[in-house]
Structure formats: structure tokens, C-alpha cells
Amino acid sequence: MPKETTAAARQRLDARRGAPQFRLRFGLIVIAVVLSFFGARLVQLQGIDPKSYAAMAAKEGVEEVVLPAERGDILDRNGLPLADSIHGKMVVADPAMTAAKAPALATLLAERLDVDYFDTLERLRARDSRFQYIARRVPSTLATEVLAELRAAEFEGISLRDDPIRDYPANDVAANLLGFMGTDEALGGLERTFDARLAGTDGQARFQVGGGNRIPLGENTVVPARNGEALTTTIDRDLQWFTQRVLGQTLKKYRASSGVAVVLDSRNGDVLALADAPTFDANKAVDADKDDLGSRAVSEPYEPGSVAKVLTAAALIDAGKVTPRTRLRIPANLARQDRVIGDWFDHGNIRLTLAGVIAKSSNIGTVLAADAFAPAELVGYLEKFGLGRRTDIGMRGESPGILTPGAVMNSQTKDRVAFGQSVSVNAVQMAAAVNTIANDGVRITPSIIQGSATTENGEVVGTDVATRTRVVSARAARATARMMERVVDPEAGVAPGAQVPGYLVAGKTGTAQRVAPDCGCYDGSTSVSFGGFAPADDPRFTVYVVVHAPQVDGGGGSIAGPAFSRIMGFALSRYRVPPTGGKPSRLPVEW
């Protein structure tokens, strides 16, 4: 082979060998350039301007969804629900998919879900958003039906998420106590007072989306919801139901404007029933009269009338001023300063014992007995009974009532306060005062919460923190109870209709003039009441019934007394309290 030919062949061979090496070097250079670009981009994202890029990512591809907490139940003393949460749905939209047909879609949603058309239209067209709430807390059945209609009409972009709904399974039972819920907030009663406990804390899910779908390997963080805690009350749901029905029937029969009834466990002050009438269905609160939404039993002060006479009598006996057999001469009327005090019944000069004064509810006899007290002495006892201050049981809007301080009370005011006028109370406050006599002279702060719970004002309330205060001696309380037994005696008293067959009952009637709020004067109407306990010789329940502004003539004995009897009889039967077999009081009423 010639020499040149061999050299050329070698050059061609070297060229073939060098081409791959060149391509390899070139490829490595290209890779290095690309990696440098991504490295610079990474530095920019993580080191130079991470917040702006995170914001862009969140705006364009991160979806945040609320995970609703389930509200804690409100339970009766036996664990039965007074308020609970049932399955509901939130209706949500993806504006990227709904904007094109927004007007027609908004029309259908507004009609079926009762939402505002224009607000819904705006949400369906929202820019730079893949998630918009359309409706919250929609019943599952309705939400599912609406979604099926949308799909049948070939609408896209609407979906459902879990969203619990507040429910009141017994409808109007304890509604004035419980309050009710709006869409996103508690609107009264225990729901609002203990909202921090009941509400829990919503969770949140955050994830990246692209093209309307979740990116499997993208950001995906979940903060789970913390459900609310249950709140157990002292209420007995069945007793509450019965008490409300009796109260409502009484108002209807006597054409009264309103009324309240309270049932206490005499031994510990637990509120077993707290009824208001008129009331409302907590599931349909929006349809109720605004004046009926709160609880008149704590928020509406009124003059208690003659039920307060037993507080005056117990105080006088405790102070050693009188006994049940103290003899009093009762004139036809009693002139005091510029006023004349009379009795509810016409009479000439009569002679009554203190027991007779209570049995027949004599204003004049009470004033004459109370002459043994200076104003400050009487007020001191009434304050210990709990008058003039809130019970603080954990209900919103509680009125403390009005009790003139003893240091400034004159003798004329003291006369009226002694028989229950010129002093105002709320119904729970007065029930607790009567219960003090049932509990051998020891006042127990009433409780509506089992255990303890903290109110919105930071106060701890409940049976765990209930207090006991000696107001009068056990001897004075028992003597007063024996006088109260004579009130229901058909031969001696004014309220035989308050008797409970088979049981000893101790009680007291009340009839008081009502004050018109617009003028601060008496308007001619009355509040009639009956408060008492049974069995009288071993008290188990204290019941207090008040009927405001009845339009049919009658007093506490004839109107409130029969309601007391029915409620007390049901309570004794429900809790299987046997009759004691004790003999009724035979204290003399005249001399």
C-alpha cells in the first residue's frame, strides 16, 4: 500500500474516533448550562424573593378549604340531647367552571337554596379563584337533590362538602334557655354564653391544584378540626316538656300575656325545669316574635306580691320577734303615713295568728308583725335570701331585681316590701328564696349546669361551685313551712287548688300589681303566683309558677295554684317520691 494512502487512512480513522468525544464534550457543556440556569432559578426562588413567588403559587395553584368543627351537644341531666349537630352540607363552586353559565346557575341556586342571587352570581364569576362558598349548613337531603338537578341540567363546577347543622330535637323544649344559632354564630341563651366551649375550632386543608385537579405530589397540608365540648345541664327534658305544656295551657285558659315556671331540686338547687311562655321552636327561631326569644324567668323583673310574706315571716321568727301562734288584731284597713293599707278581702276587725296571716294572706297582719323590724333588719334578711342580686346561674340578661338598701329605706317602703310590693325579683331568684325555707333555712345557689363551665364573661358556674348560706335557723324554716301548709288547707287557707293528692304541700300565693315600663306606674294588671314545696315535711321539689296579666279574674291560688299542683304531681310521680304519711299542720289561724 502507498505511503500517502496509509497516512490518509489514519487521519480518517482519527476523525471518526474524535467525533464522539466532541459530541460528549458539547453535551456536557449544554448540561452544565442548563443546570446553572436551574441553580440560579432555585437561588432566586429560595433565597432572593421566596415570598413573592410563594404568593404567586398560592394565587394561581393553592386551594384552602375550611374543615368545619362539629359543635358540642347540649344535654339534659340524663344525657338526652336538647341541642345537637346533624349531617349537613356546604355547597361550593369552582368559578373557573361556573363563570360561563353563571346567570342561569345563580337563578337555580337562589331558588332552591334561598341564597341571594346577586351575591351568588358574583361568587360564580370570581376571578383567580377555584373555590367559593355558595351556601352553608344545607340539609343533606336538599343539598343532594340540588346537586342532582344541576348535573341533570349539565351544569358543572358545583360540589358538596360536609358542614354540620345545629338541631334542636325537642323543638320548643327549653328553647328560651338554649337560645339558637345563626349561620355562623350563636344568637342567645346557653349557645352564646358557652359558645367558646361548644364551638370548637375549624380546621383547614391546603393543597395545590392544576387544571382543576389536585396535584398528587404538590403541597398538601391538613390541620384537623377540633370539635366542641358537650355541655350537660341540670334540666330534665321530660319534666321540662310537661312544665311548658301546663304553663302554656294556663296562659291560654286565663288569657294571660306571659308566664314562667321553675322546678328546683330542693336538696341541691338544681334547676330541673325552667319554662317560659310564650316560647318558640328553636329550629325556626327566625319565625318567632322577638320578645319571646329570651328567658323572662331571669330577664323580666316583677313585684312578687304575697309569696314574699313567707320570707318576712321566717326572718321574724328567726330573730325571735314572733312565733306562728303570735296573736294579731287586724283592722279593716291600716293608715300609714299618707297611705292606707288594705287586704285583698273585705273584713271588719278580725283576730289572726301569724299562721292565719300567712294562710289568709293578710297584708295588714304582715305589716303589723313586721313592725318589730327596722328597715335595715328586714332588708338584711331579704338580701341573704338572695333578693336584690343576680343568681349568676349562667344565663344572659339576668336582672338583679330591685331592693332598696336598708340605710335609705323609709318605714313606708318597708311596709310594702314586707308583703311583696315595692321590691322586684326574677323568677329563678324568687324560687331559690322559697327553696331556702324548704332546705331548712339554707340558701343554695341555683344551678343550671352540671359540673362546671365558664361563661363568656369568665365566670365559672355550675353544680361544682354552688354555695350554701345559712339564712334562718332550721327551727324558723320548719315553723314557716308548717304555716305554709295551712295555705292549701280548704278550711283555713286560700289555695286548696294547689294540693297534690296524697302529699303534704307547703306553699304561698302571690298577687301583685304590675308596673308599666313606659310610665313607671301601676297599669291595673296583676302578676299572680304560687310557690311551694313537697313533701312539706321532707321536701324533694320546689315549684314556682308566675302568670302575668291574666284577663280572667282570679288570684295566685285559683290561677297559679292548679298549675303548681299538676307540675308538682308530675315531678313526684316521675321521680317515684313516696308520700311521707305525715299529718298536716293544725296551727291555729284565729284566736
C-alpha positions in Angstrom: 0.0 0.0 0.0 1.4 3.5 -0.9 2.7 5.7 2.0 0.3 8.6 1.4 -2.6 6.3 1.3 -1.8 4.9 4.7 -1.5 8.4 6.3 -4.8 9.5 4.9 -6.4 6.4 6.2 -5.1 7.1 9.7 -6.5 10.7 9.5 -9.9 9.4 8.6 -9.7 6.9 11.4 -8.7 9.6 14.0 -11.5 11.8 12.7 -14.1 9.1 13.3 -12.7 8.5 16.8 -12.8 12.2 17.7 -16.4 12.9 16.6 -17.9 11.1 19.6 -15.6 12.8 22.0 -16.6 16.2 20.7 -20.2 15.4 20.9 -19.7 14.2 24.5 -17.9 17.4 25.4 -20.6 19.5 23.8 -23.3 17.6 25.6 -21.6 18.1 28.9 -21.4 21.8 28.3 -25.1 22.0 27.4 -26.0 20.1 30.6 -23.8 22.4 32.7 -25.5 25.5 31.2 -29.0 24.0 31.9 -28.1 23.1 35.5 -26.6 26.5 36.0 -29.9 28.0 34.9 -31.9 25.9 37.2 -29.5 26.6 40.0 -29.8 30.3 39.6 -33.6 29.9 39.5 -33.5 27.9 42.7 -31.4 30.6 44.4 -33.9 33.2 43.2 -36.9 31.2 44.5 -35.4 30.2 47.8 -33.0 32.9 48.7 -33.7 36.2 46.8 -37.5 36.5 46.6 -39.2 33.5 48.1 -42.3 35.3 49.5 -43.4 36.8 46.2 -43.1 33.5 44.4 -45.0 31.7 47.2 -47.7 34.3 46.9 -47.9 33.7 43.2 -48.1 30.0 43.7 -50.9 30.4 46.3 -52.8 32.7 44.0 -52.6 30.5 41.0 -52.5 27.0 42.3 -53.2 26.6 46.0 -56.6 25.9 47.4 -57.6 26.4 51.0 -60.7 24.6 52.4 -62.3 25.0 55.8 -62.9 21.8 57.7 -65.9 22.7 59.9 -65.7 21.7 63.6 -68.8 19.8 65.0 -70.5 21.8 67.7 -70.7 20.2 71.1 -74.1 18.9 72.2 -76.2 20.5 74.9 -77.6 17.6 77.0 -80.2 17.2 79.7 -79.3 15.7 83.1 -79.9 12.2 81.7 -77.7 12.6 78.6 -80.6 13.3 76.3 -79.9 15.9 73.6 -81.5 19.3 73.9 -79.3 20.6 71.1 -77.0 18.6 68.8 -75.5 18.5 65.3 -76.8 16.6 62.4 -75.3 15.9 58.9 -75.4 18.9 56.6 -73.5 20.1 53.5 -71.9 23.2 52.3 -72.4 24.0 48.6 -69.2 25.3 46.9 -68.3 26.4 43.4 -65.3 26.4 41.2 -65.6 29.7 39.3 -63.3 28.5 36.5 -66.0 26.0 35.7 -69.1 28.0 36.6 -68.4 31.5 35.1 -69.7 30.7 31.6 -73.2 29.7 32.8 -73.2 31.9 35.9 -76.6 33.7 35.4 -78.6 30.5 34.9 -76.8 28.7 37.6 -77.3 31.6 40.1 -81.0 31.6 39.3 -81.4 27.9 40.1 -79.3 28.1 43.3 -81.1 31.2 44.6 -84.5 29.5 44.1 -83.5 26.2 45.7 -81.2 27.2 48.4 -82.7 30.6 49.3 -79.4 32.5 48.8 -79.0 36.0 47.4 -78.9 35.9 43.5 -76.5 38.8 43.0 -74.1 37.6 45.7 -74.2 34.1 44.2 -73.6 35.4 40.7 -70.6 37.3 41.9 -69.1 34.2 43.5 -69.8 32.1 40.5 -67.8 34.6 38.4 -65.0 35.2 40.8 -61.6 35.6 39.1 -58.4 33.9 40.1 -60.4 31.6 42.4 -61.1 27.9 42.2 -63.2 27.8 45.5 -66.2 29.8 46.6 -68.8 29.2 49.2 -72.4 29.3 47.9 -74.4 28.1 50.9 -73.5 26.8 54.4 -75.3 24.3 56.6 -77.7 23.0 54.0 -79.7 19.8 55.0 -78.0 16.8 53.3 -81.2 15.7 51.5 -81.8 19.2 50.0 -78.1 19.6 49.0 -78.0 16.2 47.3 -81.3 16.9 45.4 -80.0 20.3 44.2 -76.7 18.7 43.0 -78.6 16.1 41.1 -80.7 18.8 39.4 -77.5 20.7 38.4 -75.9 17.6 36.9 -79.1 16.7 35.0 -79.1 20.3 33.6 -75.4 19.7 32.7 -74.1 22.4 35.0 -70.5 21.8 36.1 -68.3 23.2 38.9 -70.7 22.7 41.9 -69.7 20.3 44.7 -70.7 19.4 48.3 -68.6 19.3 51.5 -69.6 18.2 55.0 -70.9 21.0 57.1 -72.8 20.0 60.4 -76.2 21.7 61.1 -77.4 22.7 64.6 -80.6 20.8 65.5 -83.0 21.0 68.5 -84.6 17.6 68.5 -87.3 18.6 71.0 -88.2 21.8 69.1 -89.5 24.3 71.7 -88.4 22.3 74.8 -86.1 24.6 76.8 -85.8 26.9 73.7 -85.7 30.1 75.8 -82.9 28.6 77.9 -80.9 27.1 75.0 -81.0 30.1 72.6 -80.4 29.4 68.9 -77.8 29.6 66.1 -77.4 31.8 63.1 -75.4 30.7 60.1 -72.1 31.3 61.7 -72.7 32.5 65.2 -74.6 31.8 68.4 -77.5 34.1 68.9 -78.6 33.8 72.5 -79.1 31.6 75.5 -76.6 28.9 76.5 -75.5 28.6 72.9 -74.0 32.1 73.2 -73.0 32.1 76.9 -70.9 28.9 76.5 -70.0 29.4 72.8 -66.3 29.1 73.4 -66.8 25.6 74.9 -69.4 24.4 72.4 -68.0 25.8 69.1 -64.7 24.0 68.8 -62.2 25.2 66.2 -62.5 24.8 62.5 -59.6 23.0 60.7 -58.1 23.8 57.3 -56.9 21.8 54.3 -54.4 23.4 51.9 -53.3 21.8 48.6 -52.0 22.6 45.2 -54.2 22.3 42.1 -53.7 22.4 38.4 -56.2 22.3 35.7 -58.9 22.0 38.3 -57.4 18.8 39.8 -55.3 18.3 42.9 -51.6 17.8 42.2 -50.6 14.4 43.8 -47.1 15.4 44.7 -47.9 19.1 45.4 -48.3 20.9 48.7 -50.9 19.1 50.8 -51.3 20.1 54.5 -54.2 19.4 56.8 -54.9 21.0 60.2 -57.8 18.8 61.6 -60.9 20.4 63.2 -61.2 20.3 66.9 -64.8 19.5 67.8 -66.6 21.4 70.5 -67.2 20.0 74.0 -70.6 18.9 75.2 -72.5 20.9 77.9 -74.6 19.0 80.4 -77.4 20.9 82.0 -79.4 20.1 85.1 -82.7 20.1 83.1 -84.9 17.0 83.0 -86.1 17.1 79.4 -89.4 15.3 80.1 -90.2 17.4 83.2 -89.3 20.5 81.1 -91.7 19.4 78.4 -94.6 18.8 80.9 -93.9 22.1 82.7 -94.1 24.0 79.5 -97.3 22.4 78.4 -99.0 23.1 81.7 -97.8 26.7 81.7 -99.0 27.2 78.1 -102.4 25.8 78.9 -102.7 28.0 81.9 -101.9 31.1 79.9 -104.4 30.2 77.3 -107.2 29.5 79.8 -106.7 32.8 81.6 -105.7 34.8 78.5 -102.5 35.9 80.2 -99.7 37.8 78.4 -96.9 35.6 79.6 -95.7 33.3 82.4 -92.9 31.4 83.9 -92.4 28.2 85.9 -89.4 26.9 87.7 -88.8 23.5 89.3 -85.9 23.0 91.6 -84.5 20.0 93.4 -85.0 21.2 96.9 -81.9 19.3 98.2 -79.3 20.8 95.9 -80.8 23.7 94.0 -80.6 22.0 90.6 -82.9 23.7 88.1 -84.9 20.7 86.7 -87.2 22.8 84.6 -87.3 26.4 83.6 -90.3 27.2 81.4 -91.2 30.4 79.6 -94.5 31.2 77.8 -94.9 32.2 75.0 -92.0 30.2 73.7 -90.7 29.3 70.2 -89.3 26.5 68.1 -85.5 26.8 68.3 -85.3 25.2 64.8 -87.4 28.0 63.4 -86.3 31.0 65.5 -86.4 33.3 62.6 -90.2 32.9 62.6 -90.6 33.8 66.3 -91.6 37.0 67.9 -88.5 38.8 69.1 -90.0 39.3 72.6 -90.3 35.6 73.0 -86.7 34.6 72.2 -85.1 35.3 75.6 -86.0 33.9 79.0 -88.4 36.0 81.0 -87.7 33.8 84.0 -84.4 35.6 84.5 -84.6 38.8 82.5 -88.0 40.2 83.4 -88.3 41.7 86.9 -91.7 42.0 88.6 -93.1 42.5 92.1 -93.6 39.1 93.7 -96.5 40.0 95.9 -97.6 37.9 98.8 -95.2 35.0 98.2 -92.6 37.3 99.8 -94.6 37.2 103.1 -93.1 33.9 103.9 -89.6 35.4 103.7 -90.7 38.2 106.1 -92.3 35.7 108.5 -89.3 33.4 108.5 -87.0 36.3 109.3 -89.2 37.5 112.1 -89.3 34.0 113.7 -85.5 33.6 113.2 -85.0 37.0 115.0 -87.2 35.9 117.9 -89.7 38.6 117.3 -92.8 36.3 116.7 -93.9 32.7 116.6 -96.6 31.0 114.4 -99.0 31.5 117.3 -98.4 35.2 117.8 -101.8 36.9 118.1 -102.5 40.0 115.9 -105.6 42.2 115.8 -106.3 43.0 112.2 -108.4 46.2 111.5 -110.4 46.7 108.3 -107.7 48.9 107.0 -104.4 50.4 108.3 -103.5 54.1 107.9 -99.7 54.5 107.4 -98.3 58.0 106.7 -100.2 59.2 103.6 -101.2 55.7 102.5 -103.9 53.3 103.6 -103.1 49.6 103.5 -105.9 47.1 102.9 -106.3 43.4 102.4 -107.4 41.6 99.3 -110.6 40.5 101.0 -113.2 42.7 102.8 -113.4 42.3 106.6 -114.0 44.2 109.8 -111.8 43.8 112.8 -110.6 40.3 113.0 -108.1 38.3 115.1 -105.5 36.2 113.4 -102.4 34.4 114.5 -99.3 34.8 112.4 -100.1 31.4 110.8 -103.5 32.8 110.0 -101.9 35.9 108.4 -100.0 33.6 106.1 -102.9 31.2 105.4 -105.3 34.0 104.5 -102.6 36.3 103.0 -103.3 39.4 105.1 -101.2 42.5 104.1 -102.3 44.3 107.2 -101.3 41.4 109.5 -97.9 41.1 107.8 -97.2 44.9 108.2 -98.1 44.8 111.9 -95.9 41.8 112.5 -93.0 43.5 110.6 -93.2 46.5 112.9 -90.8 44.5 115.1 -88.1 45.1 112.4 -86.3 48.3 111.5 -86.0 48.7 107.7 -82.3 47.7 107.7 -83.1 44.5 109.6 -85.7 43.4 107.1 -83.5 44.2 104.1 -80.6 42.4 105.7 -82.6 39.2 105.8 -84.0 39.6 102.2 -80.5 40.1 100.9 -79.5 36.8 102.5 -82.5 35.2 100.8 -80.9 36.4 97.5 -83.1 39.4 96.6 -81.5 42.4 95.0 -78.7 40.4 93.3 -78.3 38.0 90.4 -78.3 34.3 90.9 -75.5 34.0 88.3 -76.6 30.7 87.1 -75.1 31.3 83.7 -77.9 32.8 81.7 -77.6 36.0 79.7 -79.5 39.2 80.5 -80.3 38.2 84.1 -81.9 41.0 86.1 -80.9 41.5 89.7 -84.3 42.9 90.6 -84.6 46.0 92.8 -84.3 46.0 96.6 -83.9 49.4 98.3 -80.9 49.5 100.6 -81.8 49.4 104.3 -79.9 52.5 105.1 -82.2 54.6 102.9 -85.4 52.7 103.1 -88.2 54.5 105.0 -90.8 52.9 107.1 -93.5 53.3 104.4 -91.4 51.4 101.8 -90.6 48.8 104.4 -94.3 48.2 105.0 -94.9 47.5 101.3 -91.7 45.4 100.9 -92.8 43.2 103.8 -95.8 41.9 101.8 -94.1 41.9 98.4 -94.6 45.3 96.7 -92.0 48.0 96.1 -89.5 45.2 95.6 -88.8 43.3 92.3 -87.3 39.9 91.6 -86.8 37.5 88.8 -88.5 34.1 88.9 -85.4 32.0 89.5 -84.3 34.3 92.2 -87.6 34.0 94.0 -87.8 30.2 93.5 -84.4 30.0 95.2 -85.6 32.1 98.1 -88.7 29.9 98.7 -86.3 26.9 98.4 -84.3 28.3 101.3 -87.3 27.5 103.6 -87.6 24.1 102.1 -84.0 23.4 102.7 -84.1 24.1 106.5 -83.1 27.7 106.2 -80.0 27.2 104.0 -80.0 29.0 100.7 -78.3 27.1 97.8 -77.3 29.0 94.7 -79.4 27.5 91.9 -77.5 25.7 89.1 -78.4 25.0 85.5 -75.1 23.5 84.5 -74.0 20.0 85.7 -70.4 20.1 86.9 -68.9 23.5 85.9 -68.4 25.6 82.9 -67.0 29.1 82.1 -69.3 31.8 80.8 -68.4 34.3 78.1 -67.6 36.7 80.9 -65.1 34.4 82.5 -67.4 33.3 85.4 -67.3 29.7 86.5 -70.8 28.4 87.2 -72.5 25.0 87.8 -73.2 22.5 90.5 -69.5 22.1 91.3 -69.3 25.7 92.5 -72.8 26.0 94.1 -72.7 27.6 97.6 -74.7 27.2 100.7 -75.5 30.0 103.1 -77.4 29.9 106.3 -80.2 32.5 106.2 -82.5 31.5 109.0 -82.4 28.7 111.6 -83.8 25.3 110.8 -86.3 25.9 113.6 -87.5 29.1 111.9 -87.7 27.4 108.5 -89.7 24.5 109.8 -92.1 26.7 111.6 -92.6 28.7 108.4 -93.2 25.6 106.4 -95.9 24.5 108.9 -97.6 27.8 108.4 -97.4 27.4 104.7 -99.2 24.1 104.9 -102.2 25.9 106.1 -102.3 27.9 102.9 -103.6 24.9 100.9 -106.0 23.7 103.7 -109.5 24.1 102.3 -110.8 25.1 105.8 -108.1 27.7 106.6 -106.3 28.7 103.5 -106.8 30.4 100.2 -105.3 27.8 97.8 -106.8 24.4 98.2 -106.3 24.0 94.4 -102.6 23.7 95.0 -102.9 20.5 96.9 -101.3 17.3 95.5 -103.4 14.2 96.4 -101.5 12.0 98.9 -98.8 14.5 99.7 -98.3 17.3 102.2 -97.8 20.6 100.4 -96.4 23.8 101.8 -96.9 26.9 99.7 -97.8 30.6 99.4 -100.0 32.6 97.0 -99.0 35.9 95.4 -100.9 38.6 93.7 -99.1 41.9 92.9 -99.8 44.9 90.8 -97.8 45.3 87.6 -95.6 48.2 86.7 -95.9 49.7 83.2 -92.4 50.2 81.9 -93.4 53.3 79.9 -94.6 55.3 82.9 -93.1 53.5 85.9 -96.6 53.4 87.4 -99.1 50.5 88.1 -101.1 49.8 85.0 -104.0 48.0 86.6 -102.9 44.5 85.7 -101.5 41.9 88.1 -98.9 39.1 88.4 -100.3 36.1 90.2 -98.2 33.3 91.5 -97.8 30.3 93.7 -94.6 28.9 95.2 -94.1 25.9 97.4 -92.6 22.6 98.0 -93.5 18.9 98.7 -93.5 16.7 100.6 -93.7 19.5 103.1 -92.1 17.5 105.9 -89.3 16.2 103.7 -89.0 18.5 100.7 -87.9 17.0 97.4 -89.1 19.6 94.9 -89.7 23.3 95.0 -92.0 24.7 92.3 -92.8 28.3 91.5 -95.4 29.4 88.9 -96.0 33.0 87.8 -98.7 34.2 85.4 -98.5 37.8 84.2 -101.5 39.9 83.3 -104.3 37.3 83.2 -107.6 38.6 81.7 -109.8 36.4 83.8 -110.4 37.3 87.4 -108.5 35.2 89.9 -105.5 35.3 92.2 -102.5 33.2 92.9 -104.5 30.4 94.5 -107.0 29.9 91.7 -104.8 30.5 88.7 -101.2 29.6 89.6 -102.2 27.1 92.3 -103.7 24.4 90.0 -100.7 24.7 87.6 -98.4 24.2 90.6 -100.3 21.1 91.6 -100.0 19.5 88.2 -96.3 20.2 87.8 -95.5 19.1 91.4 -97.6 15.9 91.0 -95.8 15.0 87.8 -92.4 15.6 89.3 -93.2 13.5 92.4 -94.5 10.7 90.2 -91.7 10.8 87.7 -89.1 10.5 90.5 -91.1 8.0 92.4 -91.2 10.0 95.6 -93.4 8.2 98.1 -95.8 10.1 100.4 -94.4 10.6 103.8 -97.6 9.9 105.7 -97.1 13.0 107.8 -100.0 14.7 109.4 -101.0 18.2 108.1 -100.4 21.2 110.2 -103.1 22.2 112.6 -101.7 25.5 113.7 -104.5 27.9 114.8 -105.3 30.6 112.3 -107.6 32.6 114.6 -107.8 33.4 118.3 
